[in-house]
Amino acid sequence: MNPLVELNLALILFLPWYAILAVLFWLFPRQPRTFARKAFDSASLVLATALSAWSMYWSMDTADPQHGHMWGQILATSLSYGVFLAAMAAAMLLRWRWLRGRTAVGAHSPQASTEGYAP
């Protein structure tokens, strides 16, 4: 096997699943779709992918070769997937709290309470 493919095999195999999770993260919730939200979502996806790749390389270097050559791939795949999910879960929770806080502030503003009122 090509050494470059072997080193990145975990990321290559999970890339379609990461793409599906990234699209779902990007699309939901549908509103608000502000510049700040897009920047946060983009940064979250880049950070999750970078952390996943870093953990994959780290686990390939750290895996004990006495357990066989496949152990490095197994550890890299498991760890990189877990790190990606943890980063995305943290981003979802932060985004949820941030958006919930913005909604609560918007609902209590004087402008928001008189928007639907027409004298």
N, C-alpha and C positions, 0 to 999 in steps of 0.2 A: 504494500500500500504506500502511496505517496506520503512522505513524512508531513507535509503541510496539511494534507487532508486528514491524516491520522490525528494531528494535533488539534484540529478544529472540528473533528467528527461530531462531538456532542452539540456544538452550536449549529452545525449543518443539519443534523437530524431534527433538532427542535425548532429550527427557524420557521417552518410553516405554522407550528402551534404558537410560537411567539407572535407571529403575524396576526393570527386569529385573535389572540388575547389583546394585542395592541389595538386592533380595529375596534373591538368591543369597548376597550377603555376609552378610546378617542370619541366614539359615538354616543356613549351613555354617561350621564344624562344628556339629553339633547340641548337643554338650555341651562344657563346662559352660555352663549358662545362668543365670549369677548376675546380681545387680544391677550389679556392676562391669562385667561383659561387655556388658550391655545399654546401660549408660551410655557405654562406649567405642565400641560400634557406632553408637549414635545420634550421638555427637560426630563420629565419623569421616564419617558420611554427610552431616551438616550442613556440616562443613568442606569436604568434596570438592565439594559443590554450590555453596557460597559461592565457593570458589576458581575453579571452572569459570565461574560467572557473572562474577566479577571479570575473569578473563582474556578472556572474551568482550567485555565492555565496553571493556577496555583495547585489544584488537586492533581493535575497530571504530573507536576514536579514532586509533589508530596507523597503520592501513592507508593506503597511498599512493593517493589518488584518481586519480592519473595512470594507474593500471593498470585503471581502470574501476570502476563502482559495485559490481559483484558481488565484486570482490576483497576488500572488507571482510567480506562474508558468508562467503566461502570461508576467509579467515584466521580469522575468529571461530569458525567451526564446527570447523576443524581444531585450533586451539589450545585451545579449551574442552574438546573431547573428550580431547585429550592430557593436559591438566591433571587432568581428572576421573579418567582411568585411572591416572595417576601417583599421585594422592592415595589412590585406593583400593588400589593395589598396595602403597604404603607402609603403609597401615593394616593390610592383610592380613599383611604381614611382621611388623609390630610385634605384632599380635594373636597370630600364630603363635608368636613367641618368648616372649611373655608367658604364653600358655597352656601351652606346652611347659615353661617354667620352673616353673609352678605344678604341673604333673603330676609333674615330677621331684622337687620338694620334697615333694609329697604321698606319693609312692611310697617315699621314704626316711624318712618320719616314723615314730616308734615306734608310734603309733596305727594307721597304715596297714598295718604289717607284722603286727599281731595282730588285725585286723578279721575275717578269715576263720577264725580259730582259735577253736574251742569246746572247753574242757577237759572 
